[in-house]
Amino acid sequence: MRFTTTQTRSVAIGIAALAIAFAPAAGAMQGAKTSSQIELAEAAANLQPGDWVWAPEIAADGPVTVLVDLTAQLATVYRNGVAIGVSTVSTGKPGHETPTGVFQILQKDADHRSSTYNNAPMPYQERLTWDGVALHAGGLPGYPESHGCVHLPYNFAKELFQITSMGGTVVVTGRAGDPVRQAAGGVLAPIDEIGNAARHHPLAAEEQWEWDHTVPDAGPMSIIISTSDQRVVVMRNGQEVGRARALIDGFAGTHVATLHKDADGTRHWTLIGVPGHEDEAGRELDTSALDRLRLPDGFRDMLRERMVEGTTVLVTSASVGAHNSGKNMTLLAAND
């Protein structure tokens, strides 16, 4: 078959259109790999929508934590408390805001497709809630435009997928489109991770602590310390496991730390630099402050037996009372 000049031009234009239609979103392939913390910081300071930087050699081993900053529209990946990657993101648009909180990775699926939005592809999906919030490769226009998920550049999502594990910690903080620091809101939602009414039994006047042994004693654990309520709440997979009265002194503001274990077995809490406390990234949580945390003996024993590498602790001035409301799994509502 032979084509006229006009037909040839039309075919070429059609092929080009198909190439554009099936190509990754703009910026999806734009990434830089560095080998030092200085280079990583310099590259991260100049990222444009769709850009990302990756330096896994900085910390070759250890638990991985992801911090998503809604205000800056950035995701930072920490391994063993050290930043090894930074990427631009696109989070939930107005009416579909990405919930803030301390989440665990509940599911990983490299070839996932949406059951809600017309079987849309969600490459390298890492689920954060059972009602549809996840990390995955997606569009990156330079502003929040998703239905609640955290969109990542395609190749960055692929790199991240390869180093994370089930139960890994993802912290979402900030407020999209609003760089002004807001007052803290409630930190526990009244529904669980599958949308059912969450169990909540306030401590009776004579009770110092409680522990629900019906909740499976497995899976990632988060410990929430409320300085305003003088309470400590323990969560597993989005369910409240335990609650105790406490005497809490020596903490101010919001802090998130993850438990790490050295090669010799020494355990230490590594801080994540949440907005307002960026300088804390990679530092250790003040052990003297932890020593001033007074807990009932039985409750403290329950915690000690169950704290393993990857356990997350959140210190907040927000309330953990039953009156709070919020989106699913919301454990860190805003900056303090």
DAKA-V955962 format. One record per backbone hydrogen bond with DSSP energy under -0.5 kcal/mol. NH is the residue of the N-H (numbers start at 1). CO is the residue of the C=O. If there is no record, write none. Layout:
BEGIN
nh=NH co=CO
nh=NH co=CO
END
This chain:
BEGIN
nh=8 co=4
nh=9 co=5
nh=10 co=6
nh=11 co=7
nh=12 co=8
nh=13 co=9
nh=14 co=10
nh=15 co=11
nh=16 co=12
nh=17 co=13
nh=18 co=14
nh=19 co=15
nh=20 co=16
nh=21 co=17
nh=22 co=18
nh=23 co=19
nh=23 co=20
nh=28 co=25
nh=30 co=27
nh=31 co=29
nh=32 co=52
nh=34 co=32
nh=34 co=54
nh=40 co=36
nh=41 co=37
nh=42 co=38
nh=43 co=39
nh=44 co=40
nh=45 co=41
nh=46 co=43
nh=47 co=44
nh=51 co=48
nh=53 co=86
nh=54 co=32
nh=55 co=84
nh=58 co=55
nh=59 co=56
nh=65 co=78
nh=66 co=169
nh=67 co=76
nh=68 co=66
nh=68 co=171
nh=69 co=67
nh=69 co=74
nh=70 co=68
nh=70 co=173
nh=73 co=69
nh=74 co=69
nh=75 co=87
nh=76 co=67
nh=77 co=85
nh=78 co=65
nh=78 co=76
nh=79 co=82
nh=80 co=63
nh=82 co=79
nh=84 co=77
nh=85 co=77
nh=86 co=53
nh=87 co=75
nh=88 co=51
nh=89 co=73
nh=90 co=151
nh=93 co=146
nh=96 co=93
nh=101 co=172
nh=103 co=101
nh=103 co=170
nh=105 co=168
nh=106 co=104
nh=106 co=127
nh=107 co=127
nh=109 co=125
nh=112 co=109
nh=112 co=122
nh=114 co=120
nh=118 co=116
nh=119 co=114
nh=120 co=117
nh=122 co=112
nh=124 co=110
nh=125 co=109
nh=125 co=122
nh=126 co=135
nh=127 co=107
nh=128 co=133
nh=129 co=133
nh=130 co=193
nh=132 co=129
nh=135 co=126
nh=136 co=150
nh=137 co=123
nh=138 co=152
nh=145 co=91
nh=146 co=91
nh=150 co=134
nh=151 co=90
nh=151 co=149
nh=152 co=136
nh=153 co=88
nh=155 co=28
nh=157 co=153
nh=158 co=154
nh=159 co=155
nh=160 co=156
nh=161 co=157
nh=162 co=158
nh=163 co=159
nh=163 co=160
nh=164 co=160
nh=167 co=105
nh=168 co=165
nh=169 co=64
nh=170 co=103
nh=171 co=66
nh=172 co=101
nh=172 co=170
nh=173 co=68
nh=173 co=171
nh=178 co=175
nh=187 co=319
nh=192 co=196
nh=195 co=192
nh=198 co=190
nh=202 co=200
nh=207 co=204
nh=210 co=243
nh=212 co=241
nh=213 co=211
nh=215 co=212
nh=218 co=216
nh=222 co=235
nh=223 co=312
nh=224 co=222
nh=224 co=233
nh=225 co=223
nh=225 co=314
nh=226 co=224
nh=226 co=231
nh=227 co=225
nh=227 co=316
nh=230 co=226
nh=231 co=226
nh=232 co=244
nh=233 co=224
nh=234 co=242
nh=235 co=222
nh=236 co=239
nh=237 co=220
nh=239 co=236
nh=241 co=234
nh=242 co=234
nh=243 co=210
nh=244 co=232
nh=245 co=208
nh=246 co=230
nh=247 co=294
nh=248 co=246
nh=249 co=247
nh=255 co=315
nh=256 co=272
nh=257 co=313
nh=258 co=270
nh=259 co=311
nh=260 co=268
nh=262 co=266
nh=265 co=262
nh=268 co=260
nh=270 co=258
nh=270 co=268
nh=271 co=269
nh=271 co=283
nh=272 co=256
nh=274 co=272
nh=277 co=274
nh=280 co=277
nh=281 co=278
nh=282 co=271
nh=283 co=280
nh=285 co=269
nh=289 co=286
nh=290 co=286
nh=291 co=287
nh=292 co=288
nh=292 co=289
nh=293 co=290
nh=294 co=247
nh=294 co=292
nh=295 co=293
nh=296 co=245
nh=300 co=296
nh=301 co=297
nh=302 co=298
nh=303 co=299
nh=304 co=300
nh=305 co=301
nh=306 co=302
nh=306 co=303
nh=307 co=303
nh=308 co=306
nh=310 co=259
nh=311 co=308
nh=312 co=221
nh=313 co=257
nh=314 co=223
nh=315 co=255
nh=316 co=225
nh=316 co=314
nh=324 co=321
nh=329 co=191
nh=330 co=327
nh=331 co=329
END
